[in-house]
Amino acid sequence: MKYIVIFFSQSGAIKFNRSMDKKGIECILAPTPRVLSSSCGTCAKISYDKDVLELVDEEVESIYSGKELNNYSLVYDSHAI
């Protein structure tokens, strides 16, 4: 499944990218779609077939699944905890 991971900061996005690289998970950093967040401006796009919540760390603000005509589904929100 495809996910978009939103971060609190750009440094968090870079740390996440390095972590995914070490785990062998393809991760592409890209501008965050405005409809999702205006925080740091950088998101990670990943494909992951296991439980994506395993990838959450203190840098992750939220995770959305899929993209179909800007229709995203919230999977994880750090503010909801």
KETOR-484007 format. One record per atom (N, C-alpha, C): atom name; x, y, z. Coordinates in nm, 4 decimals. Atoms other than C-alpha are relative to their C-alpha. Layout:
N
atom CA&X X&Y Y&Z Z
...
//
This chain:
81
atom N&X 0.0841&Y -0.1175&Z 0.0000
atom CA&X 0.0000&Y 0.0000&Z 0.0000
atom C&X 0.0886&Y 0.1238&Z 0.0000
atom N&X -0.0757&Y -0.1244&Z 0.0065
atom CA&X 0.1166&Y 0.3537&Z -0.0669
atom C&X -0.0431&Y 0.0931&Z 0.1127
atom N&X 0.0241&Y -0.0915&Z -0.1113
atom CA&X 0.1494&Y 0.6040&Z 0.2165
atom C&X 0.0733&Y 0.1307&Z -0.0212
atom N&X -0.0672&Y -0.1287&Z -0.0083
atom CA&X 0.2349&Y 0.9683&Z 0.2641
atom C&X 0.0197&Y 0.0276&Z 0.1488
atom N&X -0.0360&Y -0.0227&Z -0.1395
atom CA&X 0.4160&Y 1.0408&Z 0.5898
atom C&X 0.0326&Y 0.1481&Z 0.0171
atom N&X -0.0170&Y -0.1421&Z -0.0278
atom CA&X 0.4000&Y 1.3953&Z 0.7318
atom C&X 0.0832&Y 0.0153&Z 0.1274
atom N&X -0.0928&Y -0.0185&Z -0.1116
atom CA&X 0.6632&Y 1.5295&Z 0.9734
atom C&X -0.0167&Y 0.1359&Z 0.0664
atom N&X 0.0000&Y -0.1263&Z -0.0719
atom CA&X 0.6990&Y 1.8011&Z 1.2350
atom C&X 0.1072&Y 0.0947&Z -0.0553
atom N&X -0.1104&Y -0.0822&Z 0.0489
atom CA&X 1.0257&Y 1.9217&Z 1.0772
atom C&X 0.0673&Y -0.0670&Z -0.1201
atom N&X -0.0742&Y 0.0552&Z 0.1135
atom CA&X 1.2432&Y 1.8784&Z 0.7702
atom C&X 0.1087&Y -0.0953&Z 0.0463
atom N&X -0.1032&Y 0.0918&Z -0.0509
atom CA&X 1.5163&Y 1.7212&Z 0.9814
atom C&X -0.0622&Y -0.1349&Z 0.0346
atom N&X 0.0705&Y 0.1251&Z -0.0281
atom CA&X 1.2598&Y 1.4609&Z 1.0919
atom C&X -0.0235&Y -0.0801&Z -0.1263
atom N&X 0.0205&Y 0.0673&Z 0.1285
atom CA&X 1.1844&Y 1.3835&Z 0.7281
atom C&X 0.1299&Y -0.0641&Z -0.0482
atom N&X -0.1299&Y 0.0525&Z 0.0429
atom CA&X 1.5541&Y 1.3368&Z 0.6547
atom C&X 0.0392&Y -0.1210&Z 0.0846
atom N&X -0.0295&Y 0.1141&Z -0.0886
atom CA&X 1.6009&Y 1.1089&Z 0.9589
atom C&X -0.0841&Y -0.1209&Z -0.0387
atom N&X 0.0902&Y 0.1081&Z 0.0402
atom CA&X 1.2992&Y 0.9027&Z 0.8511
atom C&X 0.0485&Y -0.0631&Z -0.1296
atom N&X -0.0499&Y 0.0491&Z 0.1284
atom CA&X 1.4380&Y 0.8733&Z 0.4980
atom C&X 0.1215&Y -0.0908&Z 0.0211
atom N&X -0.1182&Y 0.0819&Z -0.0302
atom CA&X 1.7687&Y 0.7415&Z 0.6340
atom C&X -0.0399&Y -0.1319&Z 0.0649
atom N&X 0.0476&Y 0.1206&Z -0.0684
atom CA&X 1.5858&Y 0.4961&Z 0.8580
atom C&X -0.0628&Y -0.0982&Z -0.0988
atom N&X 0.0628&Y 0.0864&Z 0.0999
atom CA&X 1.3808&Y 0.3630&Z 0.5662
atom C&X 0.1056&Y -0.0627&Z -0.0912
atom N&X -0.1085&Y 0.0510&Z 0.0842
atom CA&X 1.6965&Y 0.3268&Z 0.3572
atom C&X 0.0689&Y -0.1183&Z 0.0690
atom N&X -0.0636&Y 0.1078&Z -0.0764
atom CA&X 1.8536&Y 0.1134&Z 0.6326
atom C&X -0.0880&Y -0.1251&Z 0.0052
atom N&X 0.0942&Y 0.1120&Z -0.0054
atom CA&X 1.5399&Y -0.1042&Z 0.6400
atom C&X -0.0315&Y -0.0557&Z -0.1383
atom N&X 0.0242&Y 0.0463&Z 0.1363
atom CA&X 1.5394&Y -0.1445&Z 0.2620
atom C&X -0.1370&Y 0.0375&Z -0.0546
atom N&X 0.1319&Y -0.0462&Z 0.0438
atom CA&X 1.2102&Y 0.0434&Z 0.2201
atom C&X 0.0189&Y 0.1226&Z -0.0882
atom N&X -0.0121&Y -0.1140&Z 0.0903
atom CA&X 1.1873&Y 0.2739&Z -0.0808
atom C&X -0.0749&Y 0.1197&Z 0.0578
atom N&X 0.0562&Y -0.1218&Z -0.0584
atom CA&X 1.1246&Y 0.6272&Z 0.0418
atom C&X 0.0406&Y 0.1179&Z -0.0870
atom N&X -0.0263&Y -0.1174&Z 0.0825
atom CA&X 1.0940&Y 0.9398&Z -0.1692
atom C&X -0.0485&Y 0.1230&Z 0.0761
atom N&X 0.0399&Y -0.1259&Z -0.0626
atom CA&X 1.0958&Y 1.2837&Z -0.0071
atom C&X -0.0542&Y 0.0924&Z -0.1077
atom N&X 0.0673&Y -0.0857&Z 0.0970
atom CA&X 0.8643&Y 1.5307&Z -0.1795
atom C&X -0.0708&Y 0.1130&Z 0.0742
atom N&X 0.0790&Y -0.1052&Z -0.0640
atom CA&X 0.6715&Y 1.8516&Z -0.1139
atom C&X -0.1313&Y -0.0581&Z 0.0552
atom N&X 0.1248&Y 0.0460&Z -0.0614
atom CA&X 0.3772&Y 1.7921&Z 0.1193
atom C&X -0.1195&Y 0.0636&Z -0.0716
atom N&X 0.1223&Y -0.0583&Z 0.0574
atom CA&X 0.0383&Y 1.8347&Z -0.0498
atom C&X -0.0651&Y 0.0952&Z 0.1007
atom N&X 0.0567&Y -0.1021&Z -0.0901
atom CA&X -0.1137&Y 2.1527&Z 0.1001
atom C&X -0.1277&Y -0.0468&Z 0.0691
atom N&X 0.1250&Y 0.0483&Z -0.0587
atom CA&X -0.4411&Y 1.9743&Z 0.1627
atom C&X 0.0269&Y -0.0845&Z 0.1250
atom N&X -0.0335&Y 0.0854&Z -0.1144
atom CA&X -0.2593&Y 1.7519&Z 0.4170
atom C&X 0.0650&Y 0.0753&Z 0.1135
atom N&X -0.0709&Y -0.0692&Z -0.1070
atom CA&X -0.0356&Y 1.9927&Z 0.6076
atom C&X 0.0733&Y 0.1206&Z -0.0543
atom N&X -0.0835&Y -0.1145&Z 0.0357
atom CA&X 0.1421&Y 2.3237&Z 0.6062
atom C&X 0.1197&Y 0.0068&Z 0.0935
atom N&X -0.1068&Y 0.0017&Z -0.1000
atom CA&X 0.3943&Y 2.2217&Z 0.8735
atom C&X 0.1375&Y 0.0186&Z -0.0623
atom N&X -0.1389&Y -0.0128&Z 0.0446
atom CA&X 0.7435&Y 2.1459&Z 0.7458
atom C&X 0.0133&Y 0.0081&Z -0.1507
atom N&X -0.0053&Y -0.0096&Z 0.1452
atom CA&X 0.6630&Y 2.1213&Z 0.3758
atom C&X 0.0616&Y -0.1194&Z -0.0701
atom N&X -0.0606&Y 0.1186&Z 0.0595
atom CA&X 0.8396&Y 1.7879&Z 0.3222
atom C&X -0.0714&Y -0.1241&Z 0.0507
atom N&X 0.0620&Y 0.1267&Z -0.0380
atom CA&X 0.6702&Y 1.4491&Z 0.3202
atom C&X 0.0816&Y -0.1147&Z -0.0576
atom N&X -0.0626&Y 0.1205&Z 0.0546
atom CA&X 0.7851&Y 1.0942&Z 0.2530
atom C&X -0.1086&Y -0.0835&Z -0.0651
atom N&X 0.0912&Y 0.0906&Z 0.0694
atom CA&X 0.6141&Y 0.8718&Z 0.0009
atom C&X 0.0626&Y -0.1381&Z 0.0043
atom N&X -0.0525&Y 0.1360&Z -0.0132
atom CA&X 0.6545&Y 0.5019&Z 0.0744
atom C&X -0.1049&Y -0.1010&Z -0.0444
atom N&X 0.0860&Y 0.1162&Z 0.0223
atom CA&X 0.5099&Y 0.1675&Z -0.0266
atom C&X 0.0370&Y -0.1000&Z 0.1076
atom N&X -0.0265&Y 0.0899&Z -0.1118
atom CA&X 0.4731&Y -0.0711&Z 0.2652
atom C&X -0.1178&Y -0.0945&Z 0.0147
atom N&X 0.1079&Y 0.0982&Z -0.0040
atom CA&X 0.2743&Y -0.3936&Z 0.2847
atom C&X -0.0281&Y -0.0561&Z 0.1389
atom N&X 0.0238&Y 0.0445&Z -0.1376
atom CA&X 0.3009&Y -0.4532&Z 0.6603
atom C&X -0.0717&Y 0.1107&Z 0.0753
atom N&X 0.0658&Y -0.1010&Z -0.0829
atom CA&X 0.1568&Y -0.2524&Z 0.9503
atom C&X 0.0843&Y 0.1279&Z 0.0018
atom N&X -0.0757&Y -0.1236&Z 0.0121
atom CA&X 0.2697&Y 0.1043&Z 0.8770
atom C&X 0.0251&Y 0.0645&Z 0.1360
atom N&X -0.0201&Y -0.0571&Z -0.1331
atom CA&X 0.2361&Y 0.1936&Z 1.2451
atom C&X 0.1318&Y -0.0456&Z 0.0613
atom N&X -0.1319&Y 0.0454&Z -0.0445
atom CA&X 0.5579&Y -0.0053&Z 1.2992
atom C&X 0.1075&Y 0.1029&Z -0.0323
atom N&X -0.0986&Y -0.0964&Z 0.0465
atom CA&X 0.7390&Y 0.2809&Z 1.1243
atom C&X -0.0082&Y 0.1343&Z 0.0723
atom N&X 0.0204&Y -0.1273&Z -0.0681
atom CA&X 0.6096&Y 0.5611&Z 1.3472
atom C&X 0.1100&Y 0.0229&Z 0.1034
atom N&X -0.0939&Y -0.0418&Z -0.1029
atom CA&X 0.8696&Y 0.7479&Z 1.5507
atom C&X -0.0403&Y 0.1403&Z 0.0462
atom N&X 0.0369&Y -0.1300&Z -0.0580
atom CA&X 0.8726&Y 1.0795&Z 1.7411
atom C&X -0.0023&Y 0.1130&Z -0.1021
atom N&X -0.0034&Y -0.1022&Z 0.1046
atom CA&X 0.9299&Y 1.2735&Z 1.4180
atom C&X -0.1259&Y 0.0007&Z -0.0880
atom N&X 0.1165&Y 0.0149&Z 0.0884
atom CA&X 0.6115&Y 1.1508&Z 1.2443
atom C&X -0.1209&Y 0.0724&Z 0.0601
atom N&X 0.1195&Y -0.0727&Z -0.0433
atom CA&X 0.3157&Y 1.3877&Z 1.2703
atom C&X -0.1269&Y -0.0749&Z -0.0390
atom N&X 0.1169&Y 0.0734&Z 0.0467
atom CA&X 0.0674&Y 1.1888&Z 1.0607
atom C&X 0.0360&Y -0.0857&Z -0.1209
atom N&X -0.0183&Y 0.0870&Z 0.1156
atom CA&X 0.0344&Y 0.9187&Z 0.7970
atom C&X -0.1346&Y -0.0120&Z -0.0713
atom N&X 0.1189&Y 0.0136&Z 0.0835
atom CA&X -0.2136&Y 0.9052&Z 0.5105
atom C&X 0.0221&Y -0.1126&Z -0.0996
atom N&X -0.0103&Y 0.1060&Z 0.1004
atom CA&X -0.2883&Y 0.6180&Z 0.2756
atom C&X -0.0634&Y 0.0471&Z -0.1295
atom N&X 0.0568&Y -0.0200&Z 0.1323
atom CA&X -0.3557&Y 0.6289&Z -0.0945
atom C&X -0.0038&Y 0.1420&Z -0.0495
atom N&X 0.0242&Y -0.1305&Z 0.0611
atom CA&X -0.4147&Y 0.9141&Z -0.3302
atom C&X -0.0812&Y -0.0250&Z -0.1252
atom N&X 0.0863&Y 0.0109&Z 0.1173
atom CA&X -0.7006&Y 0.9253&Z -0.5693
atom C&X -0.0753&Y 0.1306&Z -0.0124
atom N&X 0.0594&Y -0.1330&Z 0.0173
atom CA&X -0.7890&Y 1.2742&Z -0.6898
atom C&X -0.0029&Y 0.0763&Z 0.1324
atom N&X -0.0150&Y -0.0688&Z -0.1289
atom CA&X -0.6625&Y 1.4219&Z -0.3608
atom C&X -0.0900&Y -0.0560&Z 0.1090
atom N&X 0.0809&Y 0.0649&Z -0.1019
atom CA&X -0.8663&Y 1.1738&Z -0.1597
atom C&X 0.0923&Y -0.0859&Z 0.0860
atom N&X -0.0924&Y 0.0690&Z -0.0892
atom CA&X -0.6419&Y 1.0729&Z 0.1307
atom C&X -0.0771&Y -0.0523&Z 0.1210
atom N&X 0.0609&Y 0.0552&Z -0.1207
atom CA&X -0.7328&Y 0.8546&Z 0.4280
atom C&X 0.1013&Y 0.0060&Z 0.1132
atom N&X -0.0878&Y -0.0105&Z -0.1158
atom CA&X -0.5819&Y 0.9336&Z 0.7670
atom C&X 0.0168&Y -0.1363&Z 0.0651
atom N&X -0.0321&Y 0.1282&Z -0.0612
atom CA&X -0.4085&Y 0.6274&Z 0.9129
atom C&X 0.0535&Y 0.0202&Z 0.1422
atom N&X -0.0612&Y -0.0286&Z -0.1296
atom CA&X -0.2153&Y 0.7830&Z 1.2030
atom C&X 0.0070&Y 0.1509&Z 0.0198
atom N&X -0.0091&Y -0.1415&Z -0.0352
atom CA&X -0.2336&Y 1.1206&Z 1.3791
atom C&X 0.0591&Y 0.0105&Z 0.1403
atom N&X -0.0676&Y -0.0104&Z -0.1299
atom CA&X 0.0113&Y 1.1991&Z 1.6605
atom C&X -0.0790&Y 0.0877&Z 0.0979
atom N&X 0.0791&Y -0.0872&Z -0.0874
atom CA&X -0.2294&Y 1.4634&Z 1.7957
atom C&X -0.1185&Y -0.0725&Z 0.0630
atom N&X 0.1157&Y 0.0748&Z -0.0500
atom CA&X -0.4979&Y 1.2017&Z 1.8549
atom C&X 0.0369&Y -0.0928&Z 0.1165
atom N&X -0.0448&Y 0.0911&Z -0.1068
atom CA&X -0.2875&Y 1.0135&Z 2.1113
atom C&X -0.0135&Y 0.0658&Z 0.1342
//
